[in-house]
Amino acid sequence: MRGRGNARSSRALGVSWCPATWHPRLDMGRLHRPRSSTSYRNLPHLFLFFLFVGPFSCLGSYSRATELLYSLNEGLPAGVLIGSLAEDLRLLPRSAGRPDPQSQLPERTGAEWNPPLSFSLASRGLSGQYVTLDNRSGELHTSAQEIDREALCVEGGGGTAWSGSVSISSSPSDSCLLLLDVLVLPQEYFRFVKVKIAIRDINDNAPQFPVSQISVWVPENAPVNTRLAIEHPAVDPDIGINGVQTYRLLDYHGMFTLDVEENENGERTPYLIVMGTLDRETQDQYVSIIIAEDGGSPPLLGSATLTIGISDINDNCPLFTDSQINVTVYGNATVGTPIAAVQAVDKDLGTNAQITYSYSQKVPQASKDLFHLDENTGVIKLFSKIGGSVLQSHKLTILANGPGCIPAVITALVSIIKVIFRPPEIVPRYIANEIDGVVYLKELEPVNTPIAFFTIRDPEGKYKVNCYLDGEGPFRLSPYKPYNNEYLLETAKPMDYELQQFYEVAVVAWNSEGFHVKRVIKVQLLDDNDNAPIFLQPLIELTIEENNTPNAFLTKLYATDADSEERGQVSYFLGPDAPSYFSLDSVTGILTVSTQLDREEKEKYRYTVRAVDCGKPPRESVATVALTVLDKNDNSPRFINKDFSFFVPENFPGYGEIGVISVTDADAGRNGWVALSVVNQSDIFVIDTGKGMLRAKVSLDREQQSSYTLWVEAVDGGEPALSSTAKITILLLDINDNPPLVLFPQSNMSYLLVLPSTLPGSPVTEVYAVDKDTGMNAVIAYSIIGRRGPRPESFRIDPKTGNITLEEALLQTDYGLHRLLVKVSDHGYPEPLHSTVMVNLFVNDTVSNESYIESLLRKEPEINIEEKEPQISIEPTHRKVESVSCMPTLVALSVISLGSITLVTGMGIYICLRKGEKHPREDENLEVQIPLKGKIDLHMRERKPMDISNI
């Protein structure tokens, strides 16, 4: 095993099993076959054995193997070693001095091939997704793309298909192969190797039923041990023992059990077995949970709801609850009047429960002609008028017939009571519009609208007749006084066509003998335009992404009108506050926008729409459309300036605030969220995304670098993200943090020979210093602050140039060592910095005793320090102001200020001119250079004096 779940299962195909001492010869042209034909015939068996059982325990080395086989588990992480091609192809060289006796490859030096081996995939294709190949070592590892056997190989595909450097193969034996073509270079020992990687299945998938609800129907007369296949068995992408192994029910209800059958392809199908007697009329359904379990460790489960329905059979016959009924019919009964109804019950369902009714053959034909039996409903009606010769008693034997059943029997005994009196009469007189027995009323008719008068007459003239209204509706029947037997039918409540359009009531008259008659009144309401259209929602909230296509669909308005015909037909219109680029189809109600909307220009729209019906006069209603334009990432971040400049004093502390980079994005939400980052020099500078504050991670030194140019990138949070860049220039302001550096003389021990014949006013030497600062911080002034010697006041120093000149002629008494302590000071702010140097001048005709001069130099000089500061600016002269007025004082201050500005400007011009005259020293990188005179190359060296004379 190499790596987690990795196994090297073979060396090469085409090499037979052999003793460990056997070595095949290296053959650059073809694979050398063993001589034994029996071994060659057994090669496929060896291949299958080592593929599924484990690594080879004894497989001889080979020279020109063209195929390698590895196996590994699916789902391994990146970096797991699959195998080493160099090792498995026997290409690893032996140690120096012990050449491989069987090798015919070129000579090697040390422990490597010369030239070195190179391994590569024949073509890229899909290789980068699943494996990585080290070109030098030939090691094959898993890549970051996880190998999923179920996704790579479709079971049952079979065969092998090579495509480029990698292909996927699945075989009927459930093996999943990843195929690679590998080239071994250079050409001197070229090889083309086919690598097969068998992907082993792991239990990473649970069984899953294709549907969550499974239904099985079982006849209620199914015998015990009836087997029914359950459709939609569970599916598990895993194979072998990791696939579905068994099924079980969570509740067997004491009536069922499960069995699992396996076919020749290894597929398992669950069967439901009936274990008890079923009766649909007792329980027509059983619900349980079916669970599928695989053979993994631990096993994974899948479940679905199993509904077992009990289908009906015709095992019940119709039954009557009674065996006999008694019916009374009056001789004046109206033809068609129902006199009785019989009803039988069958506990079965559907066609098994269909019942038909019929008279028994024992019923006389006269009774059948007088009383009609509905074969479907069992209702008995008076079929003909009862005459004087009709029998007063009838026995009706009725049969209830079911499919395949003996009919159930019930007897109806009908008694006819003859009537010799005439019934009351009802005479209507209509007030409302009546056509063919139908009264038409408008729905907006007020309450108490009269409909009709009814006159009740008793032909006998000796019985009291009562009258009432039978039926439901907004009507009232009341006696119309002062007349007798006159009744008025009128409306009692408001009527609404949209609630009910048609009414049917009956005026019933009956006398004290029990005789009654009825007159049916049909009332049809006529619709009025009393309803306005109604929108489903008074506020229609819509959204649309900006940059929409022209004529984009927004919504379909829908308003209802309860009125009928044209009064209920609705048209749609935009309100006057709607922008012109919105369109509304008056017929369909489809709302569109004809132009592209820009959220940055306008985010919300609110306007009205109208729904108008076609009534006279028309009615309308209004709704409000609230449209919100959703943002799209169509705007890049925008810097307020393309170029930002910041002036920062040097020695600025680390992570101090340099300046704010202002950036905006017109988009909203995440699309408008902007992240800032420094593109270059991010090791020095950093920027806060939230505040846009630019900071330096370290303290900045102007003398190391005086300016920085940065590029800042702004990226928004959209998908895809948009970005923009801005240029940032940071200029470091100088701070007086460097004292002047004296370059000449080189040390306090240097000295210079001055000849006594030197004329007054002649230059003797100079002090040359530089300052790394700039501006006034680098303007240097020279002054002598201490003197030692016979007459050191004979020498003076130019405060601007540092040139030292002889002021007075040298006398005989001036011979000897003169020591001048020179202060070199800058004009920095807030306070100047300075350095000192000792200038040693030896006045003599020659240097005869250098050791004596050196001993004088080593002695600590006793020099009185002068406190006079060096001055290089020209101070304006001030006259004494005798007047105490403020005006002269202001004038004087103005003159001083103007003089100072003029002096500074002149100094700057002078320094620039002198800078152009001097040649910078090649070994110094100086920002400020104080010029020397053209002939002041004194060749001064320590302990080497030089004569200076004007002769």
PyMOL commands that set and color helices and strands:
alter all, ss='L'
color gray80, all
select helices_A, chain A and resi 37-41+43-52+85-88+127-130+149-152+187-189+240-242+350-353+365-370+565-568+669-672+775-778+792-794+812-814+850-858+886-917
alter helices_A, ss='H'
color red, helices_A
select strands_A, chain A and resi 6-7+67-73+81-84+108-109+112-113+118-121+131-133+139-142+166-170+176-185+191-200+213-219+227-229+244-249+256-262+268-274+285-294+301-311+319-320+324-330+338-341+344-345+356-359+371-373+379-382+393-401+408-417+425-430+433-435+438-442+450-457+465-470+475-479+486-491+502-511+516-526+534-535+539-545+552-556+559-560+570-574+582-584+590-593+604-613+620-630+638-639+643-649+657-660+663-664+674-678+685-687+693-696+707-716+723-733+741-744+751-754+763-766+768-770+780-788+795-797+803-806+816-826+834-843+864-865+947-948
alter strands_A, ss='S'
color yellow, strands_A
deselect
rebuild
show_as cartoon
